[in-house]
Amino acid sequence: MFFATFAAMNRTRGIVLRSLRYGDDKIITSIFTETAGTVDFIVRRTGGPRSAVRASTWAPLTLVEVAWEPRASAGLQKPRELEVWRPWHDFPFHPHKAAIAIFLGDILGHALRSEQTNAELFAFALSSLEWFDETENHFANFHVVFLMKLSRFLGFMPNVDDWHEGALFDLQSATFVDTAPSHRYYLNAEESALVPKFLRMNIRSMQAVGLNGAMRRRALEIVVLFYRLHIPELPELKSLAVLGEVFA
């Protein structure tokens, strides 16, 4: 076997989070791997007749298989092999789904930047994206529900058992409260009641919460603010504006 001669070789599946051009012929790509958490790689862009196929490897949320010899002293790893292990069939070519994918890749690139090995999180992300790729309808709420469910793995998922009628959701402390906090990052009672509804559903049942366009935009604004409060390094996301234009 090729990898038998490299005792320290890592080989695993991964999800591309984001990619940046580096110089004229290189790309830095962050990959959330199944067995090693998030790893940053530097790779040389290739030319020739297969360049279009290889370029697709860097797209957000692409499923790849990567093999490399870890170097503890190097911030950027160099893969020996990096290839698509399962191509998506629908969402890269669907304008609405593609916009959602770019947005999620943008957020995940920051939220999972320092993520260590987490097989449960990887399984959740993979199964969710598989559903997203396969479904033809009822995916408009996918990114909102996905991010709310993801908060459990990131350590700031609200405890929905604390909700009761009239309670207010404090975005900053991720708790339900009876009186308005001293800061402005909280939801009114009507919006707060939607939080447990979103968190109690799964990806496949999310169409049960009917949202019109205005409500969905508001829900997304709240989720992004929620993430920004708990991930301070999360910047303004250009992909959020693009997503709004596509769904307008």
Buried (B, 14 or more C-beta within 10 A) or exposed (E): EEEEEBEEBBBBBBBBBBBEEBEEEBBBBBBBBBEBBBBBBBBEBEEEEEEEEBEBBBBBBBBBBBBBBEEEEEEBBEBBEBEBEEEBEBBBEBEBBBBBBBBBBBBBBBBBBEBEEBEEBBEBBBEBBBBBBEBEEEBBBBBBBBBBBBBBBBEBBBEEEEBEEEBBBBBBBBBBBEEEBEEEBBBEEEBBBBBBBBBEBEBEEBBEBEBEEEBBBBBBEBBBBBBBBBBEEBEEBEBBEBBBEBBE
